[in-house]
Amino acid sequence: MSSKVAVVTGANKGIGKAIVQALCKEFQGDVYLTARDVGRGEEATASLRAEGLKVNFHQLDINEISSIAKAADFFKQKYGGVDVLVNNAGIAFKVADPAPFGTQAEVTLRTNYFATRDTLTHFLPLIKCGGRVVNVSSFVSVRSLHKCSEELQKRFRSDDITEDELTTLMTHFVELAKDDRHKQAGWPDTAYGVSKIGVTTLSMIHARRLSKERANDQILVNACCPGWVRTDMAGSKAPKSPEEGAETPVFLALLPVGALEPHGKFVSDKTIQTW
């Protein structure tokens, strides 16, 4: 087994699977496709192996703390940590879904923000020197940020917002959404958008923290937008293929040794975007 390892969450289909496919070709080390469902994960792994790619599978349900902890312990014991972590797992309700907005907010943020945060809590301490962390966000996060009140925008863009404050804000949004009070409180009318504001802001918080706590380790943490990609989530009318959607996440995952930027940025089409 190689001493280097890359881990991709939510990778049994769509962008996640395309990221794994690309890493298998370009990353100098072992690549792990992870998925919540073992059957689907193993099926996706088998299809990539049928292409001649060397890929491994490990079960990981980011909505279950025990699953996260078990996976983190596996990579710690087997590889001494993780070199590349791509947090791709996420959900989105369809536009026509009849579920109440409060329910959509609770379910969407549970996975996209809170479960991603739990994954990072367990995996960030395992990131090796020179490691890369890529959190898949969306340009919807930028559009949604612009629709927030000036006060909220200021906090999400601030250099002193903490993870605890961000989590409190995300929790408050869900509570407001359940009572249909989110708009009057300065929030946009999109659960997915708010969840991705959380992901992008959390990426910046972690980048600042690592720059202070592990200043010499040259770990790079970024959020990115893969673009509008033809997946089960985004639909068949999207202009990008999953392979095209994987390009920016893979670019960030494979930033060369010694690179100092981008770090703590929001990146789309391999270019730093204004937050």
C-alpha positions, 0 to 999 in steps of 0.5 A: 500500500502507498503511504499517500491517500486521497479520500472522496465523500459521496462518490458513488455517482456524479461529480464525486465519482468523476473526481475519484476517476480523475484522481486515480489517473493523476494522484500518486497514491491510493484513492478511496471512493466512499459512499453511504450505501455499501452496495452502490459504493462497491458497484461504482468502485467495480465500474472504475476498476473495469476501466483499469483504474486502481481504486478502493472503497470504504463506507462513509455516511457523513450523517452518522458520527459513528461512521465518520469516526470509524472511517477516520480511525481506519485512515489513521491506522492504515496511512497515518493520516490523509493527504487529500480530502474532498468533501463532496457529499451533499443533497438538494431538494428538487424545485417542485418538491412539496416538502415545507421549506422548514423541512427542506432547510432542516434536512439540507443543512443537516447534510450539507453543513452540519455533517460536513462540519462533523466530517472535518472535525474528525478528519482535519487533525489527520491531514498530513503536512502538505495536505489538501482539503477541498470542500465542494460548495456552489456558486449558489452560495455567492448569489445567496450571500448577496441576498442576505441582509448587510449584517449577515453578509458582514459576518459571513465575510469577516475575518473573525467569525468563528466556527461556533458563531457560524454554526449558531447562525446556521442553526438559527436559520433552520429555526427561523425557516420552520416558522417562516420567519427567515426572510424577515430576519434577513435570510434568502429563500433558499435552503441549499444556498444557505447550506453552501454559504455555510460550507464556503465560510467554514472553509475560510475559517478552517484555513485561517485556523490552520495557518495559525495552528500549523503554520509550517505544514503548508496545508491548503483548504479551499471551497469550490464550485464545480459548475452546473453539472449534469447529475441526478441532483442538478438535472439533465439540462446542465451544460457540464459533464461530471468530468468537467465538473470534477476539474476544479475540485481535482485542480485544488486537490492536486495543488503542487508541493510548496504552493501557498495559494489558493488557501481559504478561497472560493474557487470556480473554473480554477480561478479565485472568486470574490466572496 
